[in-house]
Amino acid sequence: MLDRPAVVEPLDDDKTPATFTGNRGLDQEEPLIFEIGRLDATGVDIDDPAPIATRLGALERNAPIGLPGLTEPETMRHYVRLSRKNYSIDAGLYPLGSCTMKHNPRSNEKIARFEGFADLHPLQPQSTAQGALELMQILADWLMTLTNMQAVAMSPKAGAHGELCGMMAIKSAIAARGESATRNVVLIPQSAHGTNPATAALLGFSVRVVPAAADGTVRAEAVKEALAPDVAAIMLTNPNTCGLFEREIVEIADAMHEAGGYFYCDGANFNAIAGVARPGDFGIDAMHINLHKTFSTPHGGGGPGAGPVVLSERLAPFAPVPFIRRNGDALELVEAAEGTQSFGRLTAFHGQMGMFVRALAYMLAHGADGVAQASKDAVLSANYVRASLRDVMTQPFGDRICMHEVLFDDAWLRGTGVTTLDFAKAMIDEGYHPMTIYFPLVVHGAMLIEPTESESKASLDLFIATLRDLARSAKAGEVARFGPAPRLAPRRRVDEALAARKPVLRWEKKTAAS
Amino acid sequence: MRYHPLSEADRNAMLATIGVSSIEALYADAPPATLLKTPLDLPSGKSELDVERFFARLAARNMPASRAPFFVGAGAYKHHIPASVDHLIQRSEFLTSYTPYQPEISQGTLQYLFEFQTQVALLTGMEVANASMYDGSTATAEAVLMAHRVTKRRKALLSGGLHPHYAEVVRTISRLAEDEVETMAPDIRAAEDLIARIDDTLSCVVVQTPDVFGNLRDLTKIAEACHKNGALLVAVFTEAVSLGLLKSPGAMGADIVVGEGQSIGNSLNFGGPYVGLFATRHEFLRQMPGRLAGESVDADGRRSYVLTLSTREQHIRRDKATSNICTNSGLCALAFTIHLTLLGEAGLTRLARVNHANAVLLAQMLNDVPKVEVLNATFFNEFTLRIEGDAAALVERMAARGVLAGVPVSRLLPLVGLDDLLLVAATEVNTQEDRDAFVAALKESL
């Protein structure tokens, strides 16, 4: 007879009995593949290899790898059970500020799987991939038109990779001017995404922090004070990570250019202004576009993304290879940097084709008007949340219009015994993914809410009513609702400190002693 | 617009709550001159049917791998993907979830990342692996940067058998980060003497096996020479299936193992998205870039998973971070781990044997063609042909005959005079008919 599994959760609620299996009805426990798989099990039928004399020299493996296998039915069940322990945008509102969780149309998935795109090799003859190159060209044209910029680098594989690409173009332009030795500082606002300083540092720049004004935006005056002949560029996000439009952006760009530097705009929040305003008109030189945020490619547990970079005329010559060029009736990929000013190659192939298809499908479905409406609805929804919660929660920079995300802080929670983290975890019991918390770093107990254009008014109203009830409860001192939360999720609060102190990063076979 | 749930009445009610008269008023902080007054010169929205038709027309102008005898490799490989892999990764709870910042409702993602890390560590013969990089080439660049941090030296030596695109990615980032790189000449027959070039100024030596020309490389002696000089050995692979049949880089003494995981579970996708694999030894853990899932317990003592060691990452360490990576290739890692779970050790070994056998059969047939020579002494599922004439032109002529024959070396290494070399890959998808078609088209095209 089987023993009760070693890990059985005690349920502190006496109305819910503990179970033998650890399962709770539809919420089923699932061991690791290493605990249920067998070295001789497989879920794939593969023909016998032809008899041959091998050509492996002395390098054939002579020890087992230790990889378990599952049959197909076991595999289906393992991953279906795991999937049920995840929240997702298809299951509910996901108000993650700065991350942007919007509807993921399945038509995009269907098209990305057309064999004419999914089953295409990056190095097959270009004459046999003209449709793919044309798709990239059409997407590039959309991105240039939406931003009023002169060139696009398509190969960056994610937003942060796009930042790297943009800053590489800037560094190359500075080198071409012969100023590498003297221009080695990048200005970055305190509120910036952590990727910005990390990107600058990776390329050997030192970072000079620009403080934000009391209203959460960067003043042109502060930029001018930080400007010196050693400044290569500024990295500014607009709209910024506090959900605010940088009002003095044009003046900041002018000041940078006058001082001989370049303007990198972090395009993470382009979805607030796409179709409404063009970054090229702000005076920027480079901006990455997180296709997954603005043009809805699924996040898939954290990726893949895609981060094409639009470039100004000044930076266009330095764009990485490969890039597309028209040659008579055909399109061709320029794959070698020799004989150009290109800074070189950023990744093995041409970029995230699978993401390009999804993003372009989203654009074509919307059209120009639809893209603009999406941006406007995202901004409208965020402001609706702000206006509906401003009497019960506090905003760090006062009550002013925001862009596509609204930022609250924890001033209103002081003295209640409830923290931002507690509040976030209590949202889980209500069936919501928490908002972004503790970001941006400049705000204490930040709660950054981004509802996006995908939510109906009814959905927003229920969300608002839920937050209002939680706020009431916190202020009424009902700490029992918050401290132990979440109670109803697949897991209660996970000990993150333990995971970091004693890292267990892979399964190990248990020895008899342990 | 079918994706927009708000009606005009909803919008008006929401504006009334906010206390403004129009959505345009919400853009009051933008400099007025920058707000668009006229519509952009872009098409208007299309129905789902019309969007699908549009893409079907574009797709029809491409020749997909499944429609031709297909032998193209050089860093991306056509393999069969079991239907259950795609079915599972399309489950909403995986497809439309975000980075698992809230572990209590992200255990599905966190557990599969933990399983993925374990599988990658086992496959590569290393102690720890991270939870996926963008692709093999960027993972290689990250490995070089990590070797600099570990050794406090800033010069890398790249083997001439390293995929030229990978070498270019390393050189690009190194040049801009003002690090040094020495690259050996293209090494067609795996004859280069790396050991003679290793000294105590190097942070790392980067060697690929099977190399870009298909040769298998014994890393043992190179590893010894690296360690004697305080340098790290970075081992690279572009064909993950090869690990099912070959000695692991870890067993041969590598310190960091990076590679491309596309071959397992992921489509060709014209170059991306792919999934980078990255594994190393425990002692270098805190210098490793990228996300990590770790085991912990929840408030009830139940085993749980969580993203961990984030104190190395950009959002905390900012300009002191191990890398600027903020995302991962989570869904591609999921496809990889599902396919590998379906295969198991038994299936992977068999798949690798079929790949090797098909390549050996093809090499024998091609070597018998006049004016064609197979250059490799050893190989897994890819090898180099020397042909009479220009390989790029030959590939075009064969494509016109409906056979996608391989990658001309001149496409990877222009301007170095290797125009008569062709890289040819075989996998389990190639049949005897495919091989016969290859030989026939080759004879007619030479």
Chai-1 contact restraints between the chains, C-beta under 6 A:
chainA,res_idxA,chainB,res_idxB,connection_type,confidence,min_distance_angstrom,max_distance_angstrom,comment,restraint_id
A,V7,B,R302,contact,1.0,0.0,6.0,A-B,restraint_1
A,V7,B,R303,contact,1.0,0.0,6.0,A-B,restraint_2
A,E9,B,D300,contact,1.0,0.0,6.0,A-B,restraint_3
A,E9,B,R302,contact,1.0,0.0,6.0,A-B,restraint_4
A,L32,B,E115,contact,1.0,0.0,6.0,A-B,restraint_5
A,I33,B,E115,contact,1.0,0.0,6.0,A-B,restraint_6
A,I33,B,T341,contact,1.0,0.0,6.0,A-B,restraint_7
A,L39,B,E345,contact,1.0,0.0,6.0,A-B,restraint_8
A,D40,B,A346,contact,1.0,0.0,6.0,A-B,restraint_9
A,A41,B,G344,contact,1.0,0.0,6.0,A-B,restraint_10
A,T42,B,G344,contact,1.0,0.0,6.0,A-B,restraint_11
A,T42,B,A346,contact,1.0,0.0,6.0,A-B,restraint_12
A,T42,B,G347,contact,1.0,0.0,6.0,A-B,restraint_13
A,G43,B,L342,contact,1.0,0.0,6.0,A-B,restraint_14
A,V44,B,P82,contact,1.0,0.0,6.0,A-B,restraint_15
A,V44,B,L342,contact,1.0,0.0,6.0,A-B,restraint_16
A,V44,B,L343,contact,1.0,0.0,6.0,A-B,restraint_17
A,V44,B,G347,contact,1.0,0.0,6.0,A-B,restraint_18
A,I46,B,R350,contact,1.0,0.0,6.0,A-B,restraint_19
A,I46,B,L351,contact,1.0,0.0,6.0,A-B,restraint_20
A,I46,B,V354,contact,1.0,0.0,6.0,A-B,restraint_21
A,P49,B,R353,contact,1.0,0.0,6.0,A-B,restraint_22
A,P49,B,V354,contact,1.0,0.0,6.0,A-B,restraint_23
A,P49,B,A357,contact,1.0,0.0,6.0,A-B,restraint_24
A,A50,B,A357,contact,1.0,0.0,6.0,A-B,restraint_25
A,I52,B,A357,contact,1.0,0.0,6.0,A-B,restraint_26
A,I52,B,V360,contact,1.0,0.0,6.0,A-B,restraint_27
A,R55,B,V360,contact,1.0,0.0,6.0,A-B,restraint_28
A,R55,B,T378,contact,1.0,0.0,6.0,A-B,restraint_29
A,R55,B,F379,contact,1.0,0.0,6.0,A-B,restraint_30
A,G57,B,L216,contact,1.0,0.0,6.0,A-B,restraint_31
A,G57,B,T378,contact,1.0,0.0,6.0,A-B,restraint_32
A,L59,B,L216,contact,1.0,0.0,6.0,A-B,restraint_33
A,L59,B,L246,contact,1.0,0.0,6.0,A-B,restraint_34
A,L59,B,K247,contact,1.0,0.0,6.0,A-B,restraint_35
A,R61,B,L246,contact,1.0,0.0,6.0,A-B,restraint_36
A,R61,B,K247,contact,1.0,0.0,6.0,A-B,restraint_37
A,I65,B,L122,contact,1.0,0.0,6.0,A-B,restraint_38
A,I65,B,E345,contact,1.0,0.0,6.0,A-B,restraint_39
A,G66,B,L122,contact,1.0,0.0,6.0,A-B,restraint_40
A,L67,B,L122,contact,1.0,0.0,6.0,A-B,restraint_41
A,L67,B,G344,contact,1.0,0.0,6.0,A-B,restraint_42
A,L67,B,E345,contact,1.0,0.0,6.0,A-B,restraint_43
A,P68,B,G344,contact,1.0,0.0,6.0,A-B,restraint_44
A,G69,B,G344,contact,1.0,0.0,6.0,A-B,restraint_45
A,G69,B,A346,contact,1.0,0.0,6.0,A-B,restraint_46
A,G69,B,G347,contact,1.0,0.0,6.0,A-B,restraint_47
A,L70,B,T341,contact,1.0,0.0,6.0,A-B,restraint_48
A,E72,B,S84,contact,1.0,0.0,6.0,A-B,restraint_49
A,T75,B,T341,contact,1.0,0.0,6.0,A-B,restraint_50
A,T75,B,L342,contact,1.0,0.0,6.0,A-B,restraint_51
A,Y79,B,L88,contact,1.0,0.0,6.0,A-B,restraint_52
A,L82,B,G108,contact,1.0,0.0,6.0,A-B,restraint_53
A,L82,B,Q111,contact,1.0,0.0,6.0,A-B,restraint_54
A,L82,B,Y112,contact,1.0,0.0,6.0,A-B,restraint_55
A,S83,B,R91,contact,1.0,0.0,6.0,A-B,restraint_56
A,S83,B,E93,contact,1.0,0.0,6.0,A-B,restraint_57
A,S83,B,F94,contact,1.0,0.0,6.0,A-B,restraint_58
A,S83,B,G108,contact,1.0,0.0,6.0,A-B,restraint_59
A,K85,B,Q107,contact,1.0,0.0,6.0,A-B,restraint_60
A,K85,B,G108,contact,1.0,0.0,6.0,A-B,restraint_61
A,N86,B,E93,contact,1.0,0.0,6.0,A-B,restraint_62
A,N86,B,S97,contact,1.0,0.0,6.0,A-B,restraint_63
A,N86,B,S106,contact,1.0,0.0,6.0,A-B,restraint_64
A,N86,B,G108,contact,1.0,0.0,6.0,A-B,restraint_65
A,N86,B,T109,contact,1.0,0.0,6.0,A-B,restraint_66
A,Y87,B,I105,contact,1.0,0.0,6.0,A-B,restraint_67
A,S88,B,S92,contact,1.0,0.0,6.0,A-B,restraint_68
A,S88,B,E93,contact,1.0,0.0,6.0,A-B,restraint_69
A,S88,B,T96,contact,1.0,0.0,6.0,A-B,restraint_70
A,S88,B,S97,contact,1.0,0.0,6.0,A-B,restraint_71
A,I89,B,T96,contact,1.0,0.0,6.0,A-B,restraint_72
A,D90,B,S92,contact,1.0,0.0,6.0,A-B,restraint_73
A,D90,B,T96,contact,1.0,0.0,6.0,A-B,restraint_74
A,C99,B,Y98,contact,1.0,0.0,6.0,A-B,restraint_75
A,M101,B,Y98,contact,1.0,0.0,6.0,A-B,restraint_76
A,H103,B,Y3,contact,1.0,0.0,6.0,A-B,restraint_77
A,N104,B,T96,contact,1.0,0.0,6.0,A-B,restraint_78
A,S107,B,E48,contact,1.0,0.0,6.0,A-B,restraint_79
A,I111,B,F55,contact,1.0,0.0,6.0,A-B,restraint_80
A,F114,B,A59,contact,1.0,0.0,6.0,A-B,restraint_81
A,E115,B,P64,contact,1.0,0.0,6.0,A-B,restraint_82
A,E115,B,S66,contact,1.0,0.0,6.0,A-B,restraint_83
A,G116,B,A59,contact,1.0,0.0,6.0,A-B,restraint_84
A,G116,B,N62,contact,1.0,0.0,6.0,A-B,restraint_85
A,G116,B,P64,contact,1.0,0.0,6.0,A-B,restraint_86
A,F117,B,A59,contact,1.0,0.0,6.0,A-B,restraint_87
A,A118,B,S267,contact,1.0,0.0,6.0,A-B,restraint_88
A,A118,B,N269,contact,1.0,0.0,6.0,A-B,restraint_89
A,D119,B,P64,contact,1.0,0.0,6.0,A-B,restraint_90
A,D119,B,A65,contact,1.0,0.0,6.0,A-B,restraint_91
A,D119,B,S66,contact,1.0,0.0,6.0,A-B,restraint_92
A,D119,B,L268,contact,1.0,0.0,6.0,A-B,restraint_93
A,L120,B,N62,contact,1.0,0.0,6.0,A-B,restraint_94
A,L120,B,P64,contact,1.0,0.0,6.0,A-B,restraint_95
A,L120,B,L268,contact,1.0,0.0,6.0,A-B,restraint_96
A,L120,B,F270,contact,1.0,0.0,6.0,A-B,restraint_97
A,H121,B,A65,contact,1.0,0.0,6.0,A-B,restraint_98
A,H121,B,V72,contact,1.0,0.0,6.0,A-B,restraint_99
A,H121,B,A76,contact,1.0,0.0,6.0,A-B,restraint_100
A,H121,B,L268,contact,1.0,0.0,6.0,A-B,restraint_101
A,P122,B,A76,contact,1.0,0.0,6.0,A-B,restraint_102
A,P122,B,F270,contact,1.0,0.0,6.0,A-B,restraint_103
A,P122,B,G271,contact,1.0,0.0,6.0,A-B,restraint_104
A,L123,B,V72,contact,1.0,0.0,6.0,A-B,restraint_105
A,L123,B,A74,contact,1.0,0.0,6.0,A-B,restraint_106
A,L123,B,V407,contact,1.0,0.0,6.0,A-B,restraint_107
A,Q124,B,V72,contact,1.0,0.0,6.0,A-B,restraint_108
A,Q124,B,L404,contact,1.0,0.0,6.0,A-B,restraint_109
A,P125,B,V395,contact,1.0,0.0,6.0,A-B,restraint_110
A,P125,B,E396,contact,1.0,0.0,6.0,A-B,restraint_111
A,P125,B,A399,contact,1.0,0.0,6.0,A-B,restraint_112
A,T128,B,M63,contact,1.0,0.0,6.0,A-B,restraint_113
A,T128,B,A399,contact,1.0,0.0,6.0,A-B,restraint_114
A,A129,B,N62,contact,1.0,0.0,6.0,A-B,restraint_115
A,Q130,B,R61,contact,1.0,0.0,6.0,A-B,restraint_116
A,G131,B,L58,contact,1.0,0.0,6.0,A-B,restraint_117
A,G131,B,A59,contact,1.0,0.0,6.0,A-B,restraint_118
A,G131,B,R61,contact,1.0,0.0,6.0,A-B,restraint_119
A,G131,B,N62,contact,1.0,0.0,6.0,A-B,restraint_120
A,A132,B,N62,contact,1.0,0.0,6.0,A-B,restraint_121
A,A132,B,F270,contact,1.0,0.0,6.0,A-B,restraint_122
A,L135,B,L58,contact,1.0,0.0,6.0,A-B,restraint_123
A,T145,B,L40,contact,1.0,0.0,6.0,A-B,restraint_124
A,T145,B,L42,contact,1.0,0.0,6.0,A-B,restraint_125
A,K157,B,Y134,contact,1.0,0.0,6.0,A-B,restraint_126
A,A158,B,T327,contact,1.0,0.0,6.0,A-B,restraint_127
A,A160,B,N324,contact,1.0,0.0,6.0,A-B,restraint_128
A,A160,B,I325,contact,1.0,0.0,6.0,A-B,restraint_129
A,A160,B,C326,contact,1.0,0.0,6.0,A-B,restraint_130
A,M168,B,L176,contact,1.0,0.0,6.0,A-B,restraint_131
A,K171,B,L176,contact,1.0,0.0,6.0,A-B,restraint_132
A,G194,B,Q314,contact,1.0,0.0,6.0,A-B,restraint_133
A,G194,B,H315,contact,1.0,0.0,6.0,A-B,restraint_134
A,G194,B,R318,contact,1.0,0.0,6.0,A-B,restraint_135
A,T195,B,Q314,contact,1.0,0.0,6.0,A-B,restraint_136
A,T195,B,N324,contact,1.0,0.0,6.0,A-B,restraint_137
A,T195,B,C326,contact,1.0,0.0,6.0,A-B,restraint_138
A,P197,B,R318,contact,1.0,0.0,6.0,A-B,restraint_139
A,P197,B,D319,contact,1.0,0.0,6.0,A-B,restraint_140
A,A198,B,Q314,contact,1.0,0.0,6.0,A-B,restraint_141
A,A198,B,A321,contact,1.0,0.0,6.0,A-B,restraint_142
A,A198,B,N324,contact,1.0,0.0,6.0,A-B,restraint_143
A,T199,B,N324,contact,1.0,0.0,6.0,A-B,restraint_144
A,A201,B,D319,contact,1.0,0.0,6.0,A-B,restraint_145
A,L202,B,N324,contact,1.0,0.0,6.0,A-B,restraint_146
A,L203,B,L176,contact,1.0,0.0,6.0,A-B,restraint_147
A,L203,B,A177,contact,1.0,0.0,6.0,A-B,restraint_148
A,G204,B,A177,contact,1.0,0.0,6.0,A-B,restraint_149
A,G204,B,E178,contact,1.0,0.0,6.0,A-B,restraint_150
A,V207,B,D319,contact,1.0,0.0,6.0,A-B,restraint_151
A,F245,B,D29,contact,1.0,0.0,6.0,A-B,restraint_152
A,F245,B,A30,contact,1.0,0.0,6.0,A-B,restraint_153
A,R247,B,D29,contact,1.0,0.0,6.0,A-B,restraint_154
A,V250,B,P31,contact,1.0,0.0,6.0,A-B,restraint_155
A,A277,B,A30,contact,1.0,0.0,6.0,A-B,restraint_156
A,A277,B,T34,contact,1.0,0.0,6.0,A-B,restraint_157
A,A277,B,L35,contact,1.0,0.0,6.0,A-B,restraint_158
A,D281,B,T34,contact,1.0,0.0,6.0,A-B,restraint_159
A,F282,B,T34,contact,1.0,0.0,6.0,A-B,restraint_160
A,P298,B,L95,contact,1.0,0.0,6.0,A-B,restraint_161
A,P298,B,T96,contact,1.0,0.0,6.0,A-B,restraint_162
A,H299,B,Y98,contact,1.0,0.0,6.0,A-B,restraint_163
A,G300,B,L95,contact,1.0,0.0,6.0,A-B,restraint_164
A,G300,B,G330,contact,1.0,0.0,6.0,A-B,restraint_165
A,G300,B,L331,contact,1.0,0.0,6.0,A-B,restraint_166
A,G301,B,S97,contact,1.0,0.0,6.0,A-B,restraint_167
A,G301,B,T109,contact,1.0,0.0,6.0,A-B,restraint_168
A,G301,B,G330,contact,1.0,0.0,6.0,A-B,restraint_169
A,G302,B,T99,contact,1.0,0.0,6.0,A-B,restraint_170
A,G302,B,T327,contact,1.0,0.0,6.0,A-B,restraint_171
A,G302,B,N328,contact,1.0,0.0,6.0,A-B,restraint_172
A,G302,B,G330,contact,1.0,0.0,6.0,A-B,restraint_173
A,G303,B,T327,contact,1.0,0.0,6.0,A-B,restraint_174
A,G303,B,N328,contact,1.0,0.0,6.0,A-B,restraint_175
A,G303,B,S329,contact,1.0,0.0,6.0,A-B,restraint_176
A,G303,B,G330,contact,1.0,0.0,6.0,A-B,restraint_177
A,P304,B,P273,contact,1.0,0.0,6.0,A-B,restraint_178
A,P304,B,S329,contact,1.0,0.0,6.0,A-B,restraint_179
A,P304,B,C332,contact,1.0,0.0,6.0,A-B,restraint_180
A,G305,B,T327,contact,1.0,0.0,6.0,A-B,restraint_181
A,A336,B,P414,contact,1.0,0.0,6.0,A-B,restraint_182
A,G344,B,T172,contact,1.0,0.0,6.0,A-B,restraint_183
A,R345,B,E168,contact,1.0,0.0,6.0,A-B,restraint_184
A,R345,B,V169,contact,1.0,0.0,6.0,A-B,restraint_185
A,R345,B,T172,contact,1.0,0.0,6.0,A-B,restraint_186
A,T347,B,S137,contact,1.0,0.0,6.0,A-B,restraint_187
A,T347,B,T138,contact,1.0,0.0,6.0,A-B,restraint_188
A,A348,B,G75,contact,1.0,0.0,6.0,A-B,restraint_189
A,A348,B,S137,contact,1.0,0.0,6.0,A-B,restraint_190
A,A348,B,H165,contact,1.0,0.0,6.0,A-B,restraint_191
A,F349,B,G271,contact,1.0,0.0,6.0,A-B,restraint_192
A,H350,B,G271,contact,1.0,0.0,6.0,A-B,restraint_193
A,G351,B,G272,contact,1.0,0.0,6.0,A-B,restraint_194
A,Q352,B,G272,contact,1.0,0.0,6.0,A-B,restraint_195
A,Q352,B,P273,contact,1.0,0.0,6.0,A-B,restraint_196
A,M353,B,N269,contact,1.0,0.0,6.0,A-B,restraint_197
A,M353,B,F270,contact,1.0,0.0,6.0,A-B,restraint_198
A,M353,B,G271,contact,1.0,0.0,6.0,A-B,restraint_199
A,M353,B,G272,contact,1.0,0.0,6.0,A-B,restraint_200
A,G354,B,N269,contact,1.0,0.0,6.0,A-B,restraint_201
A,G354,B,P273,contact,1.0,0.0,6.0,A-B,restraint_202
A,A361,B,V51,contact,1.0,0.0,6.0,A-B,restraint_203
A,L364,B,K46,contact,1.0,0.0,6.0,A-B,restraint_204
A,L364,B,V51,contact,1.0,0.0,6.0,A-B,restraint_205
A,A365,B,G45,contact,1.0,0.0,6.0,A-B,restraint_206
A,A365,B,V51,contact,1.0,0.0,6.0,A-B,restraint_207
A,H366,B,G45,contact,1.0,0.0,6.0,A-B,restraint_208
A,G367,B,P43,contact,1.0,0.0,6.0,A-B,restraint_209
A,G367,B,S44,contact,1.0,0.0,6.0,A-B,restraint_210
A,G367,B,G45,contact,1.0,0.0,6.0,A-B,restraint_211
A,A368,B,P39,contact,1.0,0.0,6.0,A-B,restraint_212
A,A368,B,L40,contact,1.0,0.0,6.0,A-B,restraint_213
A,A368,B,L42,contact,1.0,0.0,6.0,A-B,restraint_214
A,G370,B,M1,contact,1.0,0.0,6.0,A-B,restraint_215
A,G370,B,G45,contact,1.0,0.0,6.0,A-B,restraint_216
A,K376,B,I23,contact,1.0,0.0,6.0,A-B,restraint_217
A,D377,B,L6,contact,1.0,0.0,6.0,A-B,restraint_218
A,V379,B,L26,contact,1.0,0.0,6.0,A-B,restraint_219
A,L380,B,M14,contact,1.0,0.0,6.0,A-B,restraint_220
A,L380,B,I23,contact,1.0,0.0,6.0,A-B,restraint_221
A,N383,B,I18,contact,1.0,0.0,6.0,A-B,restraint_222
A,N383,B,L26,contact,1.0,0.0,6.0,A-B,restraint_223
A,Y384,B,M14,contact,1.0,0.0,6.0,A-B,restraint_224
A,A387,B,T17,contact,1.0,0.0,6.0,A-B,restraint_225
A,A387,B,I18,contact,1.0,0.0,6.0,A-B,restraint_226
A,I401,B,L26,contact,1.0,0.0,6.0,A-B,restraint_227
A,I428,B,E104,contact,1.0,0.0,6.0,A-B,restraint_228
A,I428,B,I105,contact,1.0,0.0,6.0,A-B,restraint_229
A,P434,B,Q102,contact,1.0,0.0,6.0,A-B,restraint_230
A,S456,B,P5,contact,1.0,0.0,6.0,A-B,restraint_231
A,K457,B,D10,contact,1.0,0.0,6.0,A-B,restraint_232
A,P486,B,E104,contact,1.0,0.0,6.0,A-B,restraint_233
A,A489,B,E104,contact,1.0,0.0,6.0,A-B,restraint_234
A,A489,B,I105,contact,1.0,0.0,6.0,A-B,restraint_235
A,P490,B,Q107,contact,1.0,0.0,6.0,A-B,restraint_236
A,R491,B,E104,contact,1.0,0.0,6.0,A-B,restraint_237
A,R491,B,Q107,contact,1.0,0.0,6.0,A-B,restraint_238
A,R491,B,D298,contact,1.0,0.0,6.0,A-B,restraint_239
A,R491,B,S304,contact,1.0,0.0,6.0,A-B,restraint_240
A,R492,B,D298,contact,1.0,0.0,6.0,A-B,restraint_241
A,R492,B,A299,contact,1.0,0.0,6.0,A-B,restraint_242
A,R492,B,D300,contact,1.0,0.0,6.0,A-B,restraint_243
A,R493,B,A299,contact,1.0,0.0,6.0,A-B,restraint_244
A,V494,B,P103,contact,1.0,0.0,6.0,A-B,restraint_245
A,V494,B,S296,contact,1.0,0.0,6.0,A-B,restraint_246
A,V494,B,D298,contact,1.0,0.0,6.0,A-B,restraint_247
A,V494,B,S304,contact,1.0,0.0,6.0,A-B,restraint_248
A,V494,B,V306,contact,1.0,0.0,6.0,A-B,restraint_249
A,D495,B,S296,contact,1.0,0.0,6.0,A-B,restraint_250
A,D495,B,V297,contact,1.0,0.0,6.0,A-B,restraint_251
A,E496,B,V306,contact,1.0,0.0,6.0,A-B,restraint_252
A,L498,B,S296,contact,1.0,0.0,6.0,A-B,restraint_253
A,A499,B,G294,contact,1.0,0.0,6.0,A-B,restraint_254
A,A499,B,S296,contact,1.0,0.0,6.0,A-B,restraint_255
A,A499,B,V306,contact,1.0,0.0,6.0,A-B,restraint_256
A,A499,B,T308,contact,1.0,0.0,6.0,A-B,restraint_257
A,A500,B,T308,contact,1.0,0.0,6.0,A-B,restraint_258
A,A500,B,L309,contact,1.0,0.0,6.0,A-B,restraint_259
A,P503,B,G294,contact,1.0,0.0,6.0,A-B,restraint_260
A,V504,B,G294,contact,1.0,0.0,6.0,A-B,restraint_261
A,V504,B,E295,contact,1.0,0.0,6.0,A-B,restraint_262
A,L505,B,Q117,contact,1.0,0.0,6.0,A-B,restraint_263
A,L505,B,V128,contact,1.0,0.0,6.0,A-B,restraint_264
A,L505,B,L292,contact,1.0,0.0,6.0,A-B,restraint_265
A,L505,B,G294,contact,1.0,0.0,6.0,A-B,restraint_266
A,R506,B,Q117,contact,1.0,0.0,6.0,A-B,restraint_267
A,R506,B,T118,contact,1.0,0.0,6.0,A-B,restraint_268
A,R506,B,A121,contact,1.0,0.0,6.0,A-B,restraint_269
A,W507,B,T118,contact,1.0,0.0,6.0,A-B,restraint_270
